[in-house]
Amino acid sequence: MRIVMLIENTAASSKLLVEHGMSLYIEADGRVCIFGAGASSKLINNAKRMNIPLENTEALIIPHNHLAYTGGLDHLVQINPKIKIFALKAADCQPANNKVLFAPQLVNISDKIKKHKKNFILFNSFQQVYEGFFLMKNEVKDDSFYIAEKNRRIRQGNDYVPDELEHECFGVLFPYGSRKKGCIILGGCAHCGLPNMIRTVKKNWGDIPIISIVTGLHLMDENPKKLTVDSDFLKRTAQAVREENVGAIYTCHCTGLKGYEELKTYLGAQLEYLQTGEELSF
């Protein structure tokens, strides 16, 4: 199995494009899927530069309905008109940014769902993509690890209400066939909290080995030099993760370099940063 970062906020090579978005290329046993569509068509350009063919991509996962994961959706459908697109039903909502409440939005996934109705598979809380690959919604509601989007709103009737991010899902991938050999967790922004994601997996599959986790952690504020959380939050998160006895954690995108560096002071070598162009093998 190989997992390649097609695009995120930084790159391992100056020949690759970057953006505030995330997209992973996942290849296992001849099956190909994309986790997150990035914020634009740049992931397509990067795939070409890395000699990664996207024509056989059978599935696209939308971790949640923000631009960072939906911008390249139309371009991937253009490459493979039969691609299956997986998202939570709650993703079918109209977003609005609180700062520009009534301005046109950069992305409205409801429009994309209508446009590509035959491609979309919307699910309530749990969905199999294919054998050994599942999507799920967080089931452990420990709010102390939750990271909100302060300025996000969604339309509800004639009003705009806070976006509680009920449209966020994450992936559970079993790379070795046997579930006893463990899984890999794939996340987007992990708004629900990394410890909650881990505990949700164990709630469903028991105390299985979690080999690795690849996810953004939404620690980067609108000002990249500031964090969305304080040092106490980072310390509690690191402590909770250590207690769960998981493998290597590869973070990216909305974690930000400052967030990565500060969390690494608590997690040490267990935490690494995965840049555009870098690859993991399992």
Backbone bond lengths (Angstrom), bond angles and torsions (degrees), N, CA, C in turn:
res aa  C-N    CA-C-N  psi(-1)  N-CA   C-N-CA  omega(-1)  CA-C   N-CA-C  phi
1 M - - - 1.463 - - 1.520 109.82 -
2 R 1.322 115.31 137.91 1.464 119.43 174.86 1.519 109.96 -128.43
3 I 1.329 114.82 141.07 1.456 122.10 175.71 1.521 106.84 -124.46
4 V 1.327 116.58 121.05 1.461 121.66 -177.66 1.526 109.27 -118.29
5 M 1.309 116.09 133.02 1.462 119.75 175.21 1.526 108.47 -80.03
6 L 1.325 116.12 107.70 1.466 120.71 179.71 1.521 111.80 -74.17
7 I 1.323 115.86 -37.63 1.466 118.79 177.42 1.521 110.42 -162.89
8 E 1.317 114.25 142.85 1.473 122.82 169.61 1.515 106.40 -158.62
9 N 1.316 118.70 -161.13 1.460 121.45 -170.23 1.520 114.82 -76.96
10 T 1.327 118.00 -16.61 1.456 121.96 -179.82 1.526 108.46 -132.69
11 A 1.335 116.58 169.00 1.464 119.65 -179.30 1.523 111.08 -140.07
12 A 1.329 115.07 148.86 1.460 121.21 177.78 1.523 110.91 -80.22
13 S 1.339 116.94 -14.13 1.458 122.16 -179.42 1.521 110.28 -137.46
14 S 1.311 116.38 140.92 1.466 120.70 178.27 1.525 111.91 -69.34
15 K 1.334 117.45 -11.45 1.471 121.74 179.24 1.534 112.17 -80.75
16 L 1.343 116.40 -9.43 1.455 120.90 -177.78 1.524 111.15 -105.33
17 L 1.322 115.88 147.24 1.458 121.93 -179.48 1.524 110.57 -84.05
18 V 1.319 116.18 154.98 1.466 121.85 177.55 1.522 109.10 -131.49
19 E 1.329 116.27 162.62 1.457 122.23 175.31 1.521 108.75 -168.37
20 H 1.325 116.40 169.14 1.461 119.97 175.12 1.530 107.63 -80.42
21 G 1.310 114.50 81.06 1.459 121.70 -177.81 1.510 108.79 -166.83
22 M 1.318 116.42 179.85 1.463 120.34 -177.86 1.523 110.18 -151.56
23 S 1.343 114.88 137.24 1.452 120.54 175.22 1.523 109.45 -154.63
24 L 1.325 115.88 126.75 1.459 122.34 178.15 1.524 110.18 -111.65
25 Y 1.313 116.35 136.11 1.464 122.88 172.94 1.527 107.14 -97.85
26 I 1.324 116.97 124.93 1.470 121.36 -177.17 1.520 109.30 -122.66
27 E 1.316 115.84 123.09 1.463 121.74 -179.67 1.522 109.06 -125.81
28 A 1.327 116.45 123.32 1.465 120.96 -178.58 1.520 109.90 -150.71
29 D 1.331 116.09 126.68 1.478 121.63 177.43 1.530 111.98 51.64
30 G 1.321 115.84 39.67 1.456 120.28 177.37 1.512 114.90 81.26
31 R 1.315 118.04 -1.20 1.462 121.75 179.66 1.526 109.45 -103.19
32 V 1.321 115.10 141.45 1.461 120.82 -175.93 1.518 110.12 -126.00
33 C 1.325 115.97 133.16 1.465 119.74 172.89 1.515 109.53 -142.39
34 I 1.312 115.70 162.39 1.466 123.27 179.19 1.521 108.03 -118.36
35 F 1.322 116.00 131.25 1.468 121.32 178.51 1.523 107.68 -108.56
36 G 1.331 115.52 104.32 1.462 121.06 -176.16 1.518 110.17 87.36
37 A 1.331 117.47 134.39 1.471 121.55 -176.28 1.515 113.34 -102.93
38 G 1.348 117.57 14.10 1.446 119.12 -178.44 1.518 112.23 64.14
39 A 1.330 116.21 -173.65 1.462 120.70 -176.44 1.524 113.14 -100.46
40 S 1.353 117.30 -5.60 1.461 120.30 -176.44 1.524 108.97 -162.25
41 S 1.330 116.38 -163.17 1.462 121.21 178.60 1.525 112.41 -83.61
42 K 1.321 117.85 2.63 1.469 120.70 -175.67 1.528 112.76 -60.66
43 L 1.331 118.14 -31.49 1.462 119.20 178.43 1.522 111.10 -62.34
44 I 1.346 117.76 -31.31 1.460 122.14 178.02 1.531 109.26 -65.03
45 N 1.327 115.46 -44.82 1.464 120.14 179.07 1.522 111.22 -62.14
46 N 1.329 116.39 -42.54 1.459 119.90 179.95 1.524 111.48 -65.23
47 A 1.324 116.63 -40.31 1.467 120.44 178.58 1.527 110.30 -58.78
48 K 1.322 116.55 -42.58 1.464 120.81 178.40 1.521 111.02 -63.50
49 R 1.321 116.72 -42.05 1.460 120.78 -179.09 1.520 112.02 -68.02
50 M 1.353 116.79 -25.64 1.466 121.08 178.18 1.527 112.31 -97.67
51 N 1.340 115.56 7.06 1.473 121.18 -179.71 1.527 112.44 57.96
52 I 1.326 115.01 40.40 1.465 120.82 177.23 1.527 108.29 -105.38
53 P 1.338 118.32 112.29 1.465 120.63 179.82 1.532 110.81 -76.44
54 L 1.315 116.52 136.63 1.457 121.31 -178.34 1.530 112.88 -109.50
55 E 1.346 116.48 -1.88 1.468 120.27 -175.47 1.525 112.92 -62.06
56 N 1.323 117.26 -30.65 1.468 121.10 -177.15 1.528 113.46 -95.53
57 T 1.331 116.59 11.72 1.469 119.63 178.32 1.521 109.49 -64.67
58 E 1.328 116.27 117.52 1.472 118.32 -175.93 1.517 113.43 -93.63
59 A 1.334 117.09 -19.31 1.463 118.49 -177.37 1.528 110.98 -143.71
60 L 1.319 114.34 143.73 1.462 122.72 173.12 1.521 107.50 -122.68
61 I 1.315 115.70 126.82 1.467 121.12 179.48 1.523 108.97 -103.41
62 I 1.327 116.36 129.55 1.460 121.65 174.99 1.533 107.92 -104.33
63 P 1.345 118.65 101.57 1.473 121.08 -177.96 1.528 112.95 -60.77
64 H 1.323 117.07 -40.10 1.463 121.23 165.66 1.517 109.31 -161.16
65 N 1.318 116.86 171.37 1.464 118.99 -161.84 1.524 116.04 -89.36
66 H 1.331 117.79 26.25 1.454 119.33 177.07 1.528 110.95 -86.61
67 L 1.308 116.28 161.41 1.460 122.28 -174.62 1.524 112.84 -55.14
68 A 1.316 117.87 -34.91 1.463 121.52 -176.62 1.524 113.23 -58.99
69 Y 1.360 117.04 -17.50 1.462 121.36 -177.03 1.528 112.93 -121.50
70 T 1.310 117.45 -2.72 1.472 120.25 -173.79 1.525 113.75 -122.14
71 G 1.322 118.00 -11.70 1.461 121.18 -172.80 1.518 115.07 -61.01
72 G 1.338 117.00 -32.13 1.459 120.24 -178.11 1.511 114.10 -94.89
73 L 1.320 117.14 6.53 1.468 122.19 -174.39 1.537 112.02 -57.08
74 D 1.320 117.23 -51.50 1.469 120.73 -177.97 1.527 111.28 -59.25
75 H 1.319 116.38 -37.38 1.467 121.21 -177.97 1.523 110.94 -68.39
76 L 1.331 117.57 -36.80 1.463 120.68 178.25 1.526 111.42 -70.28
77 V 1.329 116.55 -35.84 1.465 120.27 176.24 1.528 109.95 -66.30
78 Q 1.314 115.79 -34.65 1.463 120.29 179.02 1.533 110.10 -65.03
79 I 1.316 116.69 -38.11 1.460 121.04 179.57 1.521 110.93 -70.74
80 N 1.340 116.29 -42.83 1.464 120.86 177.55 1.525 109.27 -133.70
81 P 1.320 117.68 95.45 1.475 121.60 -177.53 1.521 114.19 -60.70
82 K 1.344 117.92 -15.43 1.461 121.18 -178.64 1.535 113.10 -97.75
83 I 1.312 117.27 3.61 1.464 120.41 -177.27 1.528 110.83 -59.05
84 K 1.339 116.45 139.51 1.464 121.48 176.17 1.526 108.38 -91.91
85 I 1.323 115.80 133.44 1.462 120.97 -178.02 1.527 108.89 -114.50
86 F 1.325 116.38 119.01 1.456 121.71 -176.59 1.532 110.44 -104.03
87 A 1.329 115.67 131.69 1.463 121.46 176.03 1.525 108.62 -155.89
88 L 1.309 115.77 155.03 1.461 119.68 173.94 1.529 110.31 -65.82
89 K 1.326 117.19 148.27 1.464 120.71 177.32 1.520 111.21 -58.23
90 A 1.329 115.69 -32.19 1.464 120.12 -179.46 1.522 112.51 -65.68
91 A 1.328 116.94 -14.73 1.460 120.23 178.30 1.522 111.80 -69.90
92 D 1.317 116.31 -18.24 1.465 121.37 -178.85 1.528 108.98 -81.00
93 C 1.327 114.76 71.78 1.463 120.69 -179.89 1.522 109.03 -142.69
94 Q 1.310 116.36 162.74 1.453 120.89 -178.16 1.525 109.96 -99.25
95 P 1.332 116.78 114.26 1.467 119.78 -177.47 1.524 112.20 -85.65
96 A 1.300 116.31 157.48 1.462 122.37 172.36 1.508 107.78 -148.04
97 N 1.315 117.25 138.66 1.459 121.65 176.66 1.521 108.40 -86.53
98 N 1.307 116.48 130.27 1.462 121.13 -175.09 1.530 112.82 -58.27
99 K 1.346 115.82 -29.87 1.460 118.98 -177.09 1.529 112.08 -74.09
100 V 1.312 115.63 -27.94 1.465 120.38 178.74 1.520 107.29 -131.75
101 L 1.302 115.55 63.20 1.459 123.01 -165.32 1.517 114.09 -52.81
102 F 1.322 117.69 -40.55 1.456 119.04 -174.50 1.535 112.12 -111.63
103 A 1.318 116.54 15.01 1.466 119.87 177.25 1.531 109.92 -80.11
104 P 1.341 117.78 154.15 1.467 120.39 176.83 1.530 110.16 -58.53
105 Q 1.312 116.50 141.35 1.452 120.44 -177.10 1.520 111.13 -89.84
106 L 1.323 115.55 150.54 1.459 120.75 177.31 1.524 110.92 -68.59
107 V 1.323 116.29 -31.00 1.462 119.67 179.41 1.526 108.99 -146.56
108 N 1.298 115.43 139.67 1.462 121.62 173.52 1.517 106.02 -134.95
109 I 1.316 116.66 100.90 1.468 119.89 -172.90 1.527 111.68 -65.49
110 S 1.324 117.86 -22.63 1.464 120.02 176.22 1.529 110.28 -59.86
111 D 1.334 116.16 -39.00 1.458 120.45 177.05 1.525 111.04 -65.89
112 K 1.329 115.82 -38.88 1.467 120.10 179.86 1.528 111.20 -69.16
113 I 1.327 116.25 -35.86 1.470 120.07 177.54 1.530 110.50 -63.32
114 K 1.340 116.27 -40.52 1.467 120.33 177.61 1.528 110.52 -67.63
115 K 1.319 115.93 -41.28 1.456 121.42 -177.31 1.528 111.92 -65.93
116 H 1.352 115.84 -38.78 1.473 120.72 -176.79 1.534 110.34 -116.89
117 K 1.309 115.57 45.34 1.472 121.96 -175.00 1.525 112.58 -53.90
118 K 1.316 118.26 -38.30 1.459 121.65 -177.94 1.524 112.63 -71.83
119 N 1.324 116.14 -20.18 1.464 120.26 -177.97 1.523 113.01 -89.06
120 F 1.332 116.50 -30.24 1.466 120.09 -171.40 1.522 112.71 -77.88
121 I 1.333 114.18 137.33 1.463 122.61 169.35 1.521 106.16 -120.98
122 L 1.329 116.32 106.84 1.456 121.97 -178.53 1.522 109.19 -98.69
123 F 1.314 116.98 133.30 1.457 120.41 -176.96 1.522 110.96 -128.90
124 N 1.321 115.62 160.52 1.469 120.75 -175.56 1.526 113.36 -79.46
125 S 1.345 116.73 -51.88 1.461 118.74 -176.27 1.525 113.97 -151.88
126 F 1.348 117.20 -20.97 1.463 120.45 -176.67 1.522 108.83 -146.92
127 Q 1.334 116.21 135.33 1.468 119.74 -175.48 1.526 110.70 -153.03
128 Q 1.321 116.29 135.06 1.457 120.24 172.83 1.528 108.52 -89.65
129 V 1.330 116.22 130.46 1.459 121.07 175.73 1.519 108.63 -84.51
130 Y 1.318 115.55 -51.22 1.462 124.04 170.17 1.519 107.26 -159.61
131 E 1.327 117.76 178.76 1.465 121.15 -175.78 1.529 110.15 -55.51
132 G 1.328 115.49 122.24 1.453 120.48 178.05 1.516 115.44 87.33
133 F 1.336 117.89 5.37 1.459 121.04 179.58 1.525 108.97 -137.38
134 F 1.336 115.94 119.09 1.460 121.95 -174.97 1.526 110.77 -129.11
135 L 1.332 115.03 153.98 1.457 122.32 173.90 1.513 108.69 -118.62
136 M 1.315 116.00 144.11 1.457 118.49 -179.30 1.519 111.54 -151.99
137 K 1.300 113.61 161.08 1.455 122.34 176.82 1.523 108.78 -98.84
138 N 1.311 116.88 149.61 1.461 119.93 177.26 1.530 111.05 -59.17
139 E 1.331 116.06 136.63 1.467 121.16 -179.51 1.526 112.68 -119.68
140 V 1.317 117.52 -1.78 1.465 121.18 -178.67 1.532 108.02 -108.91
141 K 1.295 116.47 110.22 1.465 121.16 -171.75 1.527 112.39 -96.26
142 D 1.311 115.65 64.23 1.464 120.30 173.25 1.522 107.08 -94.74
143 D 1.323 115.96 97.22 1.464 121.51 -173.76 1.524 113.50 -64.62
144 S 1.315 117.60 -15.89 1.464 119.83 -178.18 1.525 112.01 -67.58
145 F 1.349 117.09 -14.99 1.465 120.84 178.88 1.531 112.28 -108.78
146 Y 1.319 116.26 0.97 1.464 121.65 -177.07 1.526 110.46 -77.59
147 I 1.340 116.92 136.89 1.465 121.54 177.56 1.527 108.25 -117.24
148 A 1.312 116.71 109.49 1.462 121.57 -175.37 1.523 111.94 -80.75
149 E 1.317 116.04 162.49 1.465 123.81 170.55 1.521 106.25 -102.19
150 K 1.315 116.91 97.98 1.460 121.29 -172.06 1.519 114.24 -58.78
151 N 1.329 117.08 -34.85 1.456 120.13 -172.63 1.523 114.09 -102.78
152 R 1.324 117.34 9.77 1.457 120.53 -178.12 1.529 111.41 -93.54
153 R 1.313 115.49 138.08 1.457 122.21 175.24 1.531 108.71 -134.05
154 I 1.310 115.94 153.38 1.466 120.72 172.42 1.521 108.46 -126.92
155 R 1.305 114.66 154.65 1.457 119.52 -177.17 1.526 110.66 -80.90
156 Q 1.308 115.76 133.22 1.462 122.15 177.24 1.524 106.66 -135.62
157 G 1.338 115.69 100.51 1.461 119.14 -173.11 1.516 109.42 67.44
158 N 1.323 116.54 -124.35 1.458 120.84 178.33 1.522 112.62 -97.09
159 D 1.324 116.40 3.58 1.462 121.08 -176.84 1.526 111.54 -111.54
160 Y 1.326 114.98 163.58 1.463 121.95 171.63 1.521 107.68 -114.24
161 V 1.312 116.19 122.38 1.464 121.78 -175.97 1.530 108.97 -116.27
162 P 1.333 117.77 161.39 1.469 120.18 178.82 1.528 111.56 -56.65
163 D 1.329 115.29 138.05 1.458 121.14 177.80 1.526 108.21 -81.07
164 E 1.321 116.53 108.87 1.460 121.55 -179.11 1.529 112.07 -84.61
165 L 1.328 115.77 5.18 1.467 122.44 175.68 1.523 112.87 58.76
166 E 1.323 115.33 38.65 1.461 120.51 175.55 1.526 111.51 -72.06
167 H 1.334 116.63 -4.62 1.466 121.46 179.56 1.528 111.92 -94.88
168 E 1.327 117.95 11.88 1.466 121.60 -178.49 1.532 111.51 -91.81
169 C 1.328 116.06 130.19 1.468 120.65 174.89 1.525 108.80 -131.93
170 F 1.319 116.50 169.71 1.460 120.50 175.55 1.523 109.39 -141.92
171 G 1.330 115.96 164.02 1.451 121.09 -175.62 1.519 113.07 -103.36
172 V 1.333 115.45 150.52 1.467 122.42 174.52 1.526 106.55 -128.38
173 L 1.307 115.39 114.89 1.458 122.07 -172.82 1.521 110.17 -118.27
174 F 1.330 116.58 128.80 1.465 121.88 179.05 1.531 108.19 -103.92
175 P 1.320 118.20 100.64 1.467 120.91 -172.09 1.521 115.68 -76.69
176 Y 1.322 117.59 -17.89 1.460 119.85 -174.00 1.523 113.72 -111.79
177 G 1.325 117.15 17.32 1.456 120.01 178.36 1.512 112.07 81.21
178 S 1.300 117.01 -69.91 1.464 121.59 179.78 1.524 110.57 -69.34
179 R 1.316 116.29 128.02 1.466 119.94 -179.52 1.526 111.94 -68.26
180 K 1.315 116.06 -23.86 1.462 120.02 178.67 1.528 112.08 -64.83
181 K 1.335 115.68 -22.25 1.465 120.11 -178.99 1.523 112.23 -83.21
182 G 1.337 116.39 -5.81 1.451 119.66 172.60 1.509 116.09 106.43
183 C 1.335 114.65 174.43 1.465 121.59 -174.59 1.518 111.62 -135.88
184 I 1.324 113.64 168.66 1.459 122.83 172.89 1.523 106.82 -117.68
185 I 1.319 116.84 133.66 1.466 121.34 176.41 1.526 108.79 -98.81
186 L 1.330 116.54 130.91 1.458 122.31 178.33 1.522 108.95 -116.26
187 G 1.315 117.21 124.10 1.459 120.36 -178.29 1.517 112.44 -128.61
188 G 1.331 114.95 166.22 1.452 121.04 175.78 1.518 109.64 -96.28
189 C 1.332 116.52 -94.06 1.474 121.18 178.99 1.523 113.04 -98.42
190 A 1.320 117.48 -10.05 1.471 121.77 179.48 1.531 111.78 53.44
191 H 1.326 116.72 43.06 1.470 120.08 177.98 1.529 111.15 -59.21
192 C 1.319 116.99 -33.20 1.467 120.55 -177.49 1.520 112.47 -71.36
193 G 1.334 117.05 -11.67 1.456 121.29 178.44 1.518 112.25 102.34
194 L 1.319 116.15 128.44 1.461 120.75 -178.66 1.528 112.97 -57.76
195 P 1.333 119.90 -45.05 1.470 119.14 177.73 1.531 112.52 -59.52
196 N 1.333 117.06 -36.88 1.470 120.44 179.24 1.525 111.34 -66.27
197 M 1.324 117.41 -38.18 1.461 121.14 177.15 1.531 110.45 -61.70
198 I 1.308 115.51 -47.40 1.468 120.42 -179.62 1.527 110.42 -60.85
199 R 1.317 116.69 -44.71 1.462 121.31 -177.76 1.531 111.68 -69.11
200 T 1.336 117.11 -31.56 1.462 120.29 175.69 1.520 110.72 -65.28
201 V 1.319 117.06 -41.35 1.470 121.15 177.73 1.526 110.09 -62.20
202 K 1.311 117.09 -45.38 1.468 120.19 -178.68 1.526 111.49 -69.57
203 K 1.316 116.47 -29.85 1.462 120.53 176.47 1.523 110.54 -63.22
204 N 1.335 116.92 -35.77 1.457 121.84 -177.42 1.519 114.03 -89.32
205 W 1.321 117.82 -32.89 1.464 120.37 -175.03 1.534 113.99 -118.36
206 G 1.305 115.96 7.50 1.458 118.52 -178.75 1.517 110.72 77.82
207 D 1.283 116.47 -168.30 1.468 121.32 -174.49 1.530 110.65 -83.14
208 I 1.350 115.80 58.93 1.457 119.83 179.66 1.526 110.05 -78.25
209 P 1.342 118.04 155.83 1.468 119.85 176.45 1.532 110.67 -65.30
210 I 1.307 116.22 132.99 1.466 120.17 172.60 1.524 105.26 -103.22
211 I 1.324 114.67 102.11 1.459 121.83 -172.16 1.519 111.44 -65.11
212 S 1.323 115.36 -43.28 1.459 120.01 -176.05 1.519 109.95 -161.07
213 I 1.330 115.61 161.53 1.465 122.37 176.51 1.524 107.43 -133.26
214 V 1.327 116.34 132.87 1.465 121.61 175.92 1.521 107.21 -123.54
215 T 1.317 117.42 114.31 1.463 119.49 -175.59 1.519 112.12 -166.10
216 G 1.330 115.96 151.84 1.450 120.67 164.47 1.522 107.83 -78.42
217 L 1.321 117.32 162.35 1.469 120.10 -175.70 1.533 113.37 -128.76
218 H 1.314 117.36 6.03 1.467 123.22 177.02 1.533 113.07 49.38
219 L 1.314 115.04 47.53 1.464 119.57 176.37 1.525 112.06 -94.54
220 M 1.330 117.01 -14.82 1.460 121.88 -176.94 1.520 111.20 -86.07
221 D 1.311 116.29 125.90 1.466 122.02 178.23 1.525 109.18 -79.79
222 E 1.334 117.55 178.08 1.460 121.01 176.57 1.521 110.36 -59.28
223 N 1.308 116.82 -34.14 1.462 122.49 169.42 1.531 106.86 -89.64
224 P 1.346 118.76 110.47 1.471 121.64 -174.54 1.519 114.85 -56.47
225 K 1.334 116.67 -17.68 1.460 119.55 -179.52 1.524 112.04 -85.59
226 K 1.347 115.43 -5.08 1.461 120.20 179.61 1.527 110.04 -116.17
227 L 1.342 116.10 159.05 1.456 121.45 179.95 1.523 110.68 -108.31
228 T 1.321 115.18 157.17 1.467 120.85 177.36 1.523 110.99 -82.46
229 V 1.333 116.99 -11.40 1.466 122.16 -176.34 1.525 109.54 -131.37
230 D 1.336 115.73 170.40 1.464 119.21 177.63 1.529 110.77 -103.03
231 S 1.320 116.00 176.71 1.467 121.16 -176.73 1.525 111.94 -64.15
232 D 1.336 117.11 -30.78 1.465 120.01 178.44 1.526 110.49 -64.92
233 F 1.337 116.66 -39.77 1.467 121.07 177.81 1.530 109.92 -61.78
234 L 1.319 117.03 -45.60 1.465 121.24 -179.89 1.525 111.02 -61.93
235 K 1.306 115.87 -41.98 1.470 120.74 -179.05 1.526 110.49 -65.23
236 R 1.341 117.40 -44.50 1.471 121.30 179.65 1.522 111.40 -65.37
237 T 1.337 115.74 -39.97 1.467 120.22 178.61 1.522 110.66 -63.03
238 A 1.314 116.47 -47.08 1.468 120.88 -179.78 1.528 110.80 -61.33
239 Q 1.325 116.45 -41.87 1.464 120.81 179.85 1.531 110.74 -63.41
240 A 1.331 116.44 -44.53 1.468 120.94 179.88 1.527 110.99 -64.42
241 V 1.328 117.51 -39.85 1.467 121.64 179.76 1.526 110.24 -66.62
242 R 1.318 117.16 -42.72 1.474 120.27 178.75 1.520 111.22 -61.29
243 E 1.323 116.62 -37.69 1.467 120.90 179.71 1.527 112.12 -65.24
244 E 1.336 117.02 -25.33 1.469 121.13 -179.05 1.530 112.14 -83.80
245 N 1.325 117.59 -9.23 1.466 122.49 174.41 1.533 112.15 56.09
246 V 1.341 115.74 56.87 1.464 120.86 179.13 1.528 109.87 -99.67
247 G 1.327 115.30 167.47 1.463 120.68 -179.47 1.513 112.52 -82.24
248 A 1.325 116.24 -153.11 1.462 122.03 -176.40 1.526 111.41 -63.48
249 I 1.320 115.08 141.58 1.465 121.56 178.07 1.518 108.28 -114.76
250 Y 1.337 115.60 122.48 1.459 121.38 178.21 1.521 108.22 -109.28
251 T 1.309 115.85 118.48 1.453 119.51 -177.00 1.515 110.91 -113.17
252 C 1.340 117.06 171.84 1.462 120.31 -171.12 1.529 109.60 -172.15
253 H 1.337 115.26 -173.84 1.460 124.82 166.53 1.530 113.47 48.86
254 C 1.334 117.92 -111.52 1.465 122.88 -171.29 1.523 114.11 -73.98
255 T 1.320 117.22 -3.97 1.471 119.44 173.24 1.517 108.93 -65.86
256 G 1.326 115.96 -39.92 1.460 121.40 -177.20 1.517 110.98 75.57
257 L 1.306 116.68 154.73 1.463 120.45 -177.74 1.528 111.37 -68.61
258 K 1.324 116.96 -36.67 1.465 119.60 178.12 1.528 110.33 -65.76
259 G 1.334 116.33 -43.86 1.461 120.20 178.54 1.515 111.54 -62.81
260 Y 1.338 115.17 -41.11 1.469 120.11 178.20 1.528 110.88 -61.24
261 E 1.305 116.61 -48.00 1.467 120.78 -177.75 1.531 111.75 -62.77
262 E 1.330 116.12 -39.95 1.475 118.51 -178.47 1.526 111.61 -72.76
263 L 1.336 117.24 -40.38 1.462 119.08 178.38 1.525 110.86 -68.41
264 K 1.321 116.55 -31.05 1.467 120.92 179.62 1.535 111.48 -65.46
265 T 1.320 117.22 -25.30 1.470 119.06 177.40 1.524 110.74 -65.02
266 Y 1.349 116.65 -22.10 1.469 121.06 178.94 1.531 112.00 -98.99
267 L 1.340 116.89 -33.46 1.465 119.73 -176.16 1.528 113.77 -100.23
268 G 1.305 116.93 -15.57 1.462 120.86 176.39 1.513 113.03 60.41
269 A 1.340 116.23 -137.87 1.467 122.43 -174.78 1.522 113.18 -65.65
270 Q 1.323 117.43 -14.54 1.469 120.09 178.85 1.520 111.74 -66.01
271 L 1.337 116.80 -25.76 1.462 122.10 -177.17 1.524 110.81 -105.63
272 E 1.337 116.75 128.23 1.456 122.63 176.45 1.522 109.27 -131.52
273 Y 1.332 115.88 161.93 1.466 120.96 179.15 1.526 108.54 -106.15
274 L 1.336 116.57 131.20 1.460 122.36 -179.38 1.526 109.25 -106.34
275 Q 1.331 116.00 111.47 1.460 121.72 -176.75 1.528 112.27 -93.43
276 T 1.318 115.50 164.47 1.454 121.27 173.01 1.530 109.53 -53.80
277 G 1.335 115.77 129.37 1.455 120.38 178.19 1.516 114.39 95.78
278 E 1.332 117.21 -12.73 1.453 119.99 -179.79 1.525 110.55 -87.42
279 E 1.320 115.99 154.19 1.464 121.35 -171.92 1.526 111.09 -132.74
280 L 1.336 115.34 144.02 1.461 122.50 174.11 1.514 108.57 -115.76
281 S 1.323 116.78 144.43 1.470 121.82 177.38 1.510 109.18 -125.87
282 F 1.322 116.51 139.11 1.458 122.22 179.15 1.536 109.60 -131.78
